[in-house]
Amino acid sequence: MPAMVEYIKADSFFHRLNPITKILWTFTVLIMSFLFNDPLAVFIILLSNLLIASISGILRQILPVIKALFIFSFLLIIFQIFFVDEGKTLFYAIPYFNIGRVTDTGLDMSLVMSFRMVATVSTIPILMMTTQMTDMVVVLVEKLKIPFKYAFMFITALRFIPTFMEEMEQILQAQMSRGYNSDTRNPFKKLVIIIPLAIPLLVSSVKKTEKMAISMEARGFASGPRSYYRKIDMRKTDYAVIAALVAVIPAAALMPLL
């Protein structure tokens, strides 16, 4: 499975959109997720993300990320649902002793918080899997006027994530070939197994960072004005999508008043 920030080459409608349009889409999903307090409405927003992923041809790659987010959101529900006293009682987690009271308001609030977290966070891997890092840098620097050093730091940090994941997998396989037992489904035991392997990963990351710094200095990083091989312009489809996104937010804000 590719990392959640690794670009997947395709020729879908979402892939062809300008990175600025995709960034505005992520903010639109974020705003709309907080406009609604109905679990069904927020869940529909989440389904729209999955629809975009399916149209873009990355649904299979995005599903493991969604699964992990749902596991984390389930933990949020467990911690949230028993601390809301408002509303009618639906049931008790331990009925005989009336322990763990669950109300309709607490259930709605927990589901909204859970779906909202998954809907907003899932936009990030979709954005990264459909946008080349070089295009993202060009847009951040030329269009959004972000200093190149900060844009480069941001993109480099994202690019290191799949590199670290591949490095960790190689270290784990090397240890397994030496008889190191890491085959367990228990997450706590898995954590205990992985922690000692973080030391060689840290050493490897420091070496990679040092090599990158030397390479950047040899190429004259930030020594003068920059030029770009590719020029990324807005197209008619981008303006149409942006107009639709701008129209959706006030329409969503007015829906509860109707």
C-alpha positions as CSV (number, residue, x, y, z in Angstrom):
1,M,0.0,0.0,0.0
2,P,1.4,3.4,-0.9
3,A,1.8,6.0,1.8
4,M,-1.0,8.4,2.3
5,V,1.0,11.3,0.8
6,E,2.4,9.5,-2.2
7,Y,1.2,10.8,-5.6
8,I,-0.7,8.2,-7.7
9,K,-0.4,8.9,-11.4
10,A,-3.8,9.0,-13.2
11,D,-5.7,11.1,-15.7
12,S,-9.0,11.6,-13.7
13,F,-10.9,14.9,-13.6
14,F,-9.7,15.6,-10.0
15,H,-6.1,14.9,-11.0
16,R,-6.3,17.5,-13.7
17,L,-7.6,20.3,-11.4
18,N,-5.3,23.1,-10.4
19,P,-3.8,22.5,-6.9
20,I,-5.4,25.8,-5.7
21,T,-8.8,24.4,-6.6
22,K,-8.1,21.2,-4.6
23,I,-6.9,23.2,-1.6
24,L,-10.1,25.3,-1.7
25,W,-12.1,22.0,-1.8
26,T,-10.4,20.8,1.4
27,F,-11.3,24.1,3.1
28,T,-14.9,23.8,1.8
29,V,-15.2,20.3,3.3
30,L,-13.8,21.6,6.6
31,I,-16.2,24.5,6.7
32,M,-19.2,22.4,5.7
33,S,-18.3,19.8,8.3
34,F,-18.6,22.4,11.1
35,L,-21.7,24.0,9.7
36,F,-23.8,20.9,10.3
37,N,-24.6,19.3,13.6
38,D,-26.6,16.4,12.2
39,P,-24.7,13.1,12.0
40,L,-26.4,12.1,8.7
41,A,-25.3,15.4,7.0
42,V,-21.7,15.1,8.1
43,F,-21.7,11.4,7.0
44,I,-22.9,12.5,3.5
45,I,-20.0,14.9,3.3
46,L,-17.7,11.9,4.2
47,L,-19.4,9.9,1.4
48,S,-18.7,12.7,-1.0
49,N,-15.0,12.4,-0.2
50,L,-15.1,8.7,-1.0
51,L,-17.0,9.4,-4.2
52,I,-14.2,11.8,-5.3
53,A,-11.6,9.2,-4.4
54,S,-13.5,6.6,-6.4
55,I,-13.7,8.9,-9.4
56,S,-10.0,9.7,-9.1
57,G,-9.2,5.9,-9.1
58,I,-7.6,6.0,-5.6
59,L,-10.4,4.5,-3.6
60,R,-8.5,1.2,-2.9
61,Q,-5.5,3.1,-1.6
62,I,-7.6,5.5,0.5
63,L,-9.7,2.8,2.2
64,P,-7.0,1.7,4.7
65,V,-6.6,5.3,5.7
66,I,-10.3,5.6,6.2
67,K,-10.4,2.4,8.3
68,A,-7.6,3.7,10.5
69,L,-9.5,7.0,11.0
70,F,-12.7,5.2,11.9
71,I,-10.8,3.1,14.5
72,F,-9.5,6.3,16.0
73,S,-12.9,8.0,15.8
74,F,-14.5,5.0,17.6
75,L,-12.1,5.6,20.5
76,L,-13.3,9.3,20.5
77,I,-16.9,8.1,20.7
78,I,-16.1,5.9,23.7
79,F,-14.5,8.7,25.5
80,Q,-17.2,11.3,24.6
81,I,-20.5,9.5,24.8
82,F,-20.5,8.8,28.5
83,F,-19.8,12.4,29.6
84,V,-22.9,14.0,28.1
85,D,-25.8,14.3,30.6
86,E,-28.2,16.2,28.4
87,G,-31.0,14.4,26.5
88,K,-33.1,11.3,27.0
89,T,-31.5,8.1,28.3
90,L,-31.2,5.4,25.6
91,F,-29.5,2.7,27.5
92,Y,-26.8,1.9,30.0
93,A,-23.5,0.2,29.2
94,I,-23.9,-1.9,32.4
95,P,-27.7,-2.0,32.9
96,Y,-27.9,-3.8,36.2
97,F,-25.8,-1.1,38.0
98,N,-27.0,1.8,35.8
99,I,-23.4,2.6,34.9
100,G,-22.4,4.2,31.5
101,R,-25.5,6.3,30.7
102,V,-25.9,7.0,27.0
103,T,-28.3,9.7,25.9
104,D,-29.7,10.6,22.5
105,T,-27.9,14.0,22.6
106,G,-24.6,12.3,23.7
107,L,-24.9,9.8,20.8
108,D,-25.6,12.5,18.2
109,M,-22.7,14.6,19.5
110,S,-20.3,11.7,19.5
111,L,-21.3,10.6,16.0
112,V,-21.0,14.1,14.6
113,M,-17.5,14.5,16.1
114,S,-16.5,11.2,14.8
115,F,-17.8,11.7,11.2
116,R,-16.4,15.3,11.2
117,M,-12.9,14.1,12.1
118,V,-12.9,11.4,9.4
119,A,-14.4,13.7,6.7
120,T,-11.9,16.6,7.3
121,V,-8.8,14.5,7.7
122,S,-9.6,12.2,4.7
123,T,-9.3,15.2,2.4
124,I,-5.5,15.4,3.0
125,P,-4.5,12.0,1.5
126,I,-6.9,12.6,-1.4
127,L,-5.2,15.9,-2.0
128,M,-1.7,14.5,-1.8
129,M,-2.5,11.3,-3.9
130,T,-3.9,13.4,-6.7
131,T,-1.3,16.3,-6.7
132,Q,2.3,16.2,-7.6
133,M,4.6,17.7,-5.0
134,T,6.4,19.9,-7.6
135,D,3.0,21.4,-8.7
136,M,2.2,22.0,-5.0
137,V,5.4,23.9,-4.5
138,V,4.9,26.0,-7.6
139,V,1.4,27.0,-6.5
140,L,2.4,27.7,-2.9
141,V,5.2,30.0,-4.0
142,E,3.9,31.6,-7.2
143,K,0.2,31.9,-6.5
144,L,-0.1,32.0,-2.8
145,K,3.1,33.9,-2.3
146,I,4.5,31.6,0.4
147,P,8.3,32.0,0.8
148,F,10.0,29.2,-1.0
149,K,12.0,28.1,2.1
150,Y,8.8,27.4,4.0
151,A,7.1,25.7,1.1
152,F,10.1,23.5,0.5
153,M,10.2,22.6,4.2
154,F,6.5,21.6,4.1
155,I,6.8,19.5,1.0
156,T,10.1,17.9,2.1
157,A,8.4,16.9,5.4
158,L,5.6,15.3,3.5
159,R,8.0,13.5,1.2
160,F,9.9,12.0,4.1
161,I,6.8,10.2,5.4
162,P,6.8,7.5,2.6
163,T,10.6,7.4,2.8
164,F,10.5,6.7,6.5
165,M,7.7,4.1,6.1
166,E,9.7,2.2,3.5
167,E,12.8,2.5,5.6
168,M,10.9,1.1,8.6
169,E,9.6,-1.8,6.6
170,Q,13.1,-2.6,5.4
171,I,14.4,-2.5,9.0
172,L,11.6,-4.7,10.2
173,Q,12.2,-7.3,7.4
174,A,15.9,-7.3,8.1
175,Q,15.2,-8.0,11.8
176,M,12.7,-10.7,10.9
177,S,15.3,-12.5,8.8
178,R,17.4,-12.6,11.9
179,G,14.7,-14.3,13.9
180,Y,13.1,-11.2,15.4
181,N,9.4,-12.0,16.2
182,S,7.1,-9.3,15.1
183,D,4.1,-11.3,13.9
184,T,1.3,-10.2,16.3
185,R,-2.0,-8.5,16.0
186,N,-2.0,-7.1,19.5
187,P,-1.4,-3.3,19.0
188,F,0.3,-2.9,22.4
189,K,2.7,-5.8,21.7
190,K,3.3,-4.4,18.2
191,L,4.2,-1.0,19.8
192,V,6.7,-2.7,22.1
193,I,8.2,-4.5,19.2
194,I,8.5,-1.4,17.0
195,I,9.9,1.0,19.6
196,P,13.5,-0.6,19.6
197,L,13.5,-0.4,15.8
198,A,13.1,3.4,16.0
199,I,16.8,3.8,16.9
200,P,18.1,2.6,13.5
201,L,15.4,4.6,11.8
202,L,16.4,7.7,13.6
203,V,20.1,7.2,12.6
204,S,19.1,6.6,9.0
205,S,16.9,9.7,8.9
206,V,19.7,11.9,10.3
207,K,22.1,10.6,7.6
208,K,19.5,11.3,4.9
209,T,18.9,14.8,6.2
210,E,22.7,15.5,6.2
211,K,23.1,14.3,2.7
212,M,20.1,16.4,1.6
213,A,21.6,19.5,3.2
214,I,24.9,19.0,1.5
215,S,23.2,18.4,-1.8
216,M,21.1,21.6,-1.4
217,E,24.2,23.7,-0.6
218,A,26.0,22.3,-3.6
219,R,23.1,23.3,-5.9
220,G,23.0,26.9,-4.4
221,F,19.7,26.6,-2.6
222,A,18.1,30.0,-2.0
223,S,21.1,31.8,-3.5
224,G,19.0,33.8,-6.0
225,P,15.7,34.1,-7.8
226,R,14.0,30.9,-8.8
227,S,12.5,29.8,-12.1
228,Y,10.2,26.9,-12.8
229,Y,10.1,24.4,-15.6
230,R,6.3,24.0,-15.5
231,K,3.7,26.8,-15.5
232,I,0.4,25.9,-13.8
233,D,-2.5,28.1,-14.9
234,M,-6.2,28.0,-13.9
235,R,-8.5,26.6,-16.5
236,K,-12.2,27.0,-17.2
237,T,-13.0,23.8,-15.2
238,D,-11.1,25.2,-12.2
239,Y,-13.2,28.4,-12.3
240,A,-16.4,26.3,-12.6
241,V,-15.5,24.1,-9.6
242,I,-14.4,27.1,-7.5
243,A,-17.8,28.8,-8.3
244,A,-19.6,25.7,-7.3
245,L,-17.6,25.5,-4.0
246,V,-18.3,29.2,-3.3
247,A,-22.0,28.6,-3.9
248,V,-22.2,25.5,-1.8
249,I,-21.1,27.1,1.5
250,P,-23.8,29.8,1.8
251,A,-26.4,27.3,0.6
252,A,-25.4,24.9,3.3
253,A,-25.4,27.7,5.9
254,L,-29.0,28.6,5.0
255,M,-30.3,25.1,5.0
256,P,-30.9,24.9,8.8
257,L,-32.9,28.2,8.6
258,L,-35.3,26.8,6.0
